[in-house]
Amino acid sequence: MKLSSKPEPGVSCLGLVTADWKTQCLSIGPGLLLTTLIAGMALGLDRLTDLHTLNPLLLAVLLGIGWRQWGAVPATYRPGIKFAMKRVLRLAVILLGLRLSLAEVVAVGPGGLGLVTVGTVSTFYLTCWLGKRLGVNPRLTQLIAAGTSICGASAVVATNAVVEGSEEDMTYAIATITGFGTLAMLIYPLVGTLLQLSPQAFGIWCGASVHEVAQVIATAFQNGDLSGEIATITKLSRVLLIVPIIVGLGWQTNRLGQPGQPSRPVAVPWFVLFFCVLVVVNSLDLMAPALKVIVLNSNQFLLCLSLAAMGLETNLTSLNQLGPKPIYLAGLSWLFLALFSLVMIFQIN
């Protein structure tokens, strides 16, 4: 077993050439400044509107796409944009580990953990199976599967670091998943009232099947504080499943390789290992609370910066060629997870 994403000779793990770091910094500077500007705009719009319907990650993608379509992106900006898409993105995924703790996962209980695990894994593999039947390309299928079954845009971002889908694949996956997650925010409270779900059952249902963490919170707290707290803990335990899924995809990608080439050694993405380290750090309270808040707020900005870069690299013509089938795939995947989780809740209660 070895770590994947091994730096090239003379390159540090963050991608900076150690022997010529000044030149490298100057080359990535313009692109990083542009992505920083777009990320700031996305976060500013999110706070100004206070609607939280479009999360800032999606706003960053859309602003990046708009900038590319209606403005010039000089060639000198490309190194910085690529750096943000690859290196900054992996750092942001690592820092997501500070959102999780093992104590919160244990607090869900064996029944809740079983529901989350079975629902997540079955949704992921069903989505991959449906993607083949619908003729959706495998990388886009895997991104939609991860985003639906685990944690929305963040899972898409983390998964793409392993499967290496195109910018169009990432954009399409994030857009469809955000759309169905927003729909869940409107539908779940109505269904919960109609079925007379208890606060505990409603919270588990939201945490086990709504896409984004922010969407889970917005949905569950409509039914009271107890539902909101249970939903948040359930969702965070579900997010932890990103580790085995990403490692599994990394293993599959490396074993299959390219047609006609021998399979490569099994690789574990290095950023996933650092992600696990930060989960342990958070579980043991090794970081001061004030510092953790600063890091997590900064990480939201890093994610927006990375996705702004992705938007700047997205070609709308290529996006349009993907057609409506990925939307059908994302919708069917979401419906399966929602119904499966609901049935499971009735079974364990």
Steps between C-alpha positions, in 0.01 A plus 500: 500500500626848423379858511354632178545848357874462549673832429727522201875533562577841642138564591364525851174327606312825436641519147751785539839448340736525795805597296322781320216598729514872420446438129223253578325745732515771236356265238202396713439848642264645233275192491482480880408867521216449251365191678530682835292787363228265374496303826458824695210599275330162556529522879388862495190422293414211733514725806322791335203294380484287820288248308750212508306338214803512273798415715817704445675204337247493219507880477878487458464250213233709328697823536809329360304370202352844439842664515636259240202538265480880508853606591853421395718254692858560377740209467714645781213426742489127419780381737330662800158365400643148464677534836171595668314210337756239606711602800275744684212258449684215674591726793133597536394135504756424772367783719146361476618242755468763772122489458482140621559324829475133589291583809228652283497192282460270803219722633282408201466148644528160329159524333568844355853406392370186331235698315752761387757243389260275310319797343822669390669191357188368325425843348856536375505164323143527371586838347807349331281219363233741377766719339612208286143425396434865409827535312644772725880510493659312794679796657191720504301205636747454786488871584119498513507178704739649757321834519158341551600224741750692717505878524416693185751738341778424749483129415505581128811711553676232705402219264617687192847523653513120457297426186628813318182588313480801272402848612168452321437178693557676832284796407211282386522277808503793743214677321269197494575397858449853632171521313356181645633589845316830481183313398541280809504809723148580377353148486634331815317715759171440317556123482610491865178670608286280276656180639506637856868419546643551848771767541762223533379314190479818294851604605649163408317503166636845412854412609497169314367621166526879440810594301686798647575561870350850472189359331464238775512770767255726316257212447511332841481811717165580339370218722664627820837500678497129583453402136773743398754370749437133415512575127833679532664214689356242260624698201852534640520125558394455136773738383761275661415231243675713240827341614433134405320601180786721379758238593293238314474719190873570516567127518267431208650778285855382563421132447319555171748746352488566128405233244804301395705608801585288806316583821682732737560443871205576727521863607343685790444872424734689733248773571252241635757390757548859617121537509487203743775655712295818544192296595709351783633845594143629523382194692772549764441879522865566417419829326383812681131576422574854387769377261271229365231757417756708312627197307150380405395848387819525296431158353163613369691767312753245368219280369340799327836598352551150360153486349537847353805363318295205382238739362768695315609175333146389408388507139122551472492335158644181648259526793203522265617189315457291818121519452218441753587141599721601796202696639286186482779306670534753785122511547457123513796470737354760737154340494646159581701631797204700637256208475749238617592706809135562582412131479800410716395755764156340524666160534731593789242708692 
